[in-house]
Amino acid sequence: MAVNYLLDQGIHFSAMVAANDMVAFGARLAHYRRSSVFQRMFQSLAVTTKLRQLL
């Protein structure tokens, strides 16, 4: 709920701190659901590129 509130207010952030794994997962899920399809594709591409560099 807190992440949704921040996003509704137009607040942008680059990091989050959570009290435990469940809170972190919920925050990440809320952020993911609010992101655009373009952002999701870009994030997937960035992760794939990084994984290829590691291999």
Phi and psi restraints in degrees (value plus and minus 20) as a CYANA .aco file:
   2 ALA   PHI     -85.5   -45.5
   2 ALA   PSI     -59.3   -19.3
   3 VAL   PHI     -85.7   -45.7
   3 VAL   PSI     -62.5   -22.5
   4 ASN   PHI     -79.9   -39.9
   4 ASN   PSI     -61.7   -21.7
   5 TYR   PHI     -81.2   -41.2
   5 TYR   PSI     -67.1   -27.1
   6 LEU   PHI     -81.7   -41.7
   6 LEU   PSI     -63.7   -23.7
   7 LEU   PHI     -86.4   -46.4
   7 LEU   PSI     -57.6   -17.6
   8 ASP   PHI     -81.9   -41.9
   8 ASP   PSI     -53.5   -13.5
   9 GLN   PHI     -99.8   -59.8
   9 GLN   PSI     -25.5    14.5
  10 GLY   PHI      61.6   101.6
  10 GLY   PSI      -3.7    36.3
  11 ILE   PHI    -102.2   -62.2
  11 ILE   PSI     108.8   148.8
  12 HIS   PHI    -125.7   -85.7
  12 HIS   PSI     122.1   162.1
  13 PHE   PHI    -165.8  -125.8
  13 PHE   PSI     137.3   177.3
  14 SER   PHI    -134.3   -94.3
  14 SER   PSI     -23.7    16.3
  15 ALA   PHI    -171.8  -131.8
  15 ALA   PSI     136.0   176.0
  16 MET   PHI    -156.6  -116.6
  16 MET   PSI     128.1   168.1
  17 VAL   PHI    -140.2  -100.2
  17 VAL   PSI     111.3   151.3
  18 ALA   PHI    -144.2  -104.2
  18 ALA   PSI     132.4   172.4
  19 ALA   PHI     -91.6   -51.6
  19 ALA   PSI     -49.2    -9.2
  20 ASN   PHI    -178.0  -138.0
  20 ASN   PSI     158.5   198.5
  21 ASP   PHI     -84.6   -44.6
  21 ASP   PSI     -57.2   -17.2
  22 MET   PHI     -86.1   -46.1
  22 MET   PSI     -60.9   -20.9
  23 VAL   PHI     -86.2   -46.2
  23 VAL   PSI     -62.2   -22.2
  24 ALA   PHI     -81.6   -41.6
  24 ALA   PSI     -63.7   -23.7
  25 PHE   PHI     -83.3   -43.3
  25 PHE   PSI     -63.3   -23.3
  26 GLY   PHI     -83.0   -43.0
  26 GLY   PSI     -61.1   -21.1
  27 ALA   PHI     -85.1   -45.1
  27 ALA   PSI     -63.4   -23.4
  28 ARG   PHI     -86.0   -46.0
  28 ARG   PSI     -59.7   -19.7
  29 LEU   PHI     -83.7   -43.7
  29 LEU   PSI     -63.4   -23.4
  30 ALA   PHI     -81.4   -41.4
  30 ALA   PSI     -63.3   -23.3
  31 HIS   PHI     -84.6   -44.6
  31 HIS   PSI     -62.6   -22.6
  32 TYR   PHI     -82.3   -42.3
  32 TYR   PSI     -64.2   -24.2
  33 ARG   PHI     -84.7   -44.7
  33 ARG   PSI     -46.8    -6.8
  34 ARG   PHI    -110.1   -70.1
  34 ARG   PSI     -33.8     6.2
  35 SER   PHI     -97.0   -57.0
  35 SER   PSI     136.1   176.1
  36 SER   PHI     -99.5   -59.5
  36 SER   PSI     144.9   184.9
  37 VAL   PHI     -81.6   -41.6
  37 VAL   PSI     -58.6   -18.6
  38 PHE   PHI     -81.0   -41.0
  38 PHE   PSI     -63.3   -23.3
  39 GLN   PHI     -83.1   -43.1
  39 GLN   PSI     -60.8   -20.8
  40 ARG   PHI     -83.1   -43.1
  40 ARG   PSI     -63.0   -23.0
  41 MET   PHI     -84.2   -44.2
  41 MET   PSI     -62.1   -22.1
  42 PHE   PHI     -83.2   -43.2
  42 PHE   PSI     -63.3   -23.3
  43 GLN   PHI     -83.7   -43.7
  43 GLN   PSI     -61.7   -21.7
  44 SER   PHI     -83.7   -43.7
  44 SER   PSI     -61.5   -21.5
  45 LEU   PHI     -84.0   -44.0
  45 LEU   PSI     -61.9   -21.9
  46 ALA   PHI     -83.5   -43.5
  46 ALA   PSI     -61.9   -21.9
  47 VAL   PHI     -86.8   -46.8
  47 VAL   PSI     -64.0   -24.0
  48 THR   PHI     -81.4   -41.4
  48 THR   PSI     -63.4   -23.4
  49 THR   PHI     -82.2   -42.2
  49 THR   PSI     -63.6   -23.6
  50 LYS   PHI     -84.0   -44.0
  50 LYS   PSI     -61.9   -21.9
  51 LEU   PHI     -83.0   -43.0
  51 LEU   PSI     -60.1   -20.1
  52 ARG   PHI     -84.1   -44.1
  52 ARG   PSI     -56.3   -16.3
  53 GLN   PHI     -86.4   -46.4
  53 GLN   PSI     -55.1   -15.1
  54 LEU   PHI     -92.9   -52.9
  54 LEU   PSI     -47.7    -7.7
